[in-house]
């Protein structure tokens, strides 16, 4: 009985518990991006999503959990998430607007949409629809060249 109790305590205290995947994409806000680019220029990847979007949720559970995607994004991009229906106020390129208004300015036609921008925040390349990890990684690499 004593050994079982010791195992129980160690397991649930985290000593023997399986390691959780702590590797994740380092998401930043769109407002932070301009300062980050000044300090360390990089391309920007923006995930446009909505809470009701089923394929957006699938990308969250699969593509954005892919170890190769996570590693490549974190090393080469600033990653931003924007809710296509949010009225949260943001500042982007000196302009105050809602996340919804920014999405509209990009001319988004469907969700999920991934937007790739260069380090000057000028070149906008949208990729509409769900992408599995390997396909998304190819898009990331292609835009980064």
N, C-alpha and C positions, 0 to 999 in steps of 0.2 A: 504493500500500500504506500509506503514511504517513497519508493522509486517512482510510482505513478504520479504522486503528488509533485515530486521534484520535476518530472518531465512536464507536467501540466503548467507549473509555474514558469519554467524556462521557455516553453513553447509560446505561451501567451505574453511573456514579457519581451519577446522579440529576439531572444538569444538563439533559439532554434527555429524561429519562424522563417519561412521562405523570404528571400529578399524581394522587395517590391521594385518595379521598374521606375527609377527616379529620373531617367533620361527623358527629357521632353524638349519640345521646341521652346526657345526663349522668346515668347511673345512680348512685344512692346507696344505702346500706344502710338497712334499716328502722329500725335503732337510731339512725342519724344524723338521721332525719326530725324527731323531736321537738325536737331542738336547732335545726335549720334553721328550723322553723316558728316557734319563739320569736323568732329573730332577724329573720326575713322570712316572714310568714305567706303560704301558698299552699296550693292544693289538692294532693292526692297521687294519683298514678297508680301502681298496683301491677300488675305483670305476673306472673301465676301460671303457671308452666310445669313441665315435667318433661323430663328428658333424652331419654326415649323418644318424646316427643310429636311426631309429624310436622308437625302444623299449627302447633305452637309454633315449630318450626324455620322453617317457611314465613313466619310473622310476623316472625321475626328477620331473614330475608333480604329481605323485601319491605316490609312495613308500617313496621318500625322503621328502615328505610333511606330511607324517603320524606322528601325534604327539607322538605316542608311540615309533616309530622308531627313531625320532629325539632325544627324551629324552634318550633312551637307548644308542644310539651312542655317544651322548655328554657326558654321564656319564661314559662310559666304554671303549671307543675307541678313537684313533686319526683317523680322517677321511681325506682321501686324494683322489683327483680326478686327473686322468691322461688321457690325450687325446692319444689314440692309434696311431694316425697319426702325432703327433707333433714332430717337430725337435728342440723344446726348450731344451736347455742344462740344466741338473740337476746334482746334486751330490747325490749319493746313496751308502752308505757303503764305502765311500772313493773313489768311482769311478765316473769319469765324463762321462756322456753319455746322449743321447737324451731320451725323454719320450718314443718315438717309440722303441728305443733299449731296454729300460727297459721292456716294454710290451712284446717284442719278447723274452727276457730272461725268462719271466714267462711262455712261451709256450701257450699263449692265443689262443684259437681256435675259439672263437665267441664273439660277443658283444650283450648286455652288459655283462661284467664279474665282479664279486665282488671277491676280494682277501682278505682273512683273514690271518694276520700274528701275531705271538706272539710278546711279548715285546723284544725279542732278534732279531727280524726280520728274523728269521730262518724258522719257520714252515709256509709253504705256502699252503693254502687251497683255490682253486678257485671254484667259483660257477658260472656256465655259464648260461646266459639267464635272462630274465625278471622275477622278483619275486614281487608279491603283498606285501603290507605292513606286514600282519600277517605272511606270509611265510618267509619273509626277517628277521623279528624280531626273529623268531624261529632259523634261521641260526646264527644270531648274538649271541643269548643266548647260543646256543649249542657250538659254538667255544669258547666262553668266559669261559666255565667251566674248 
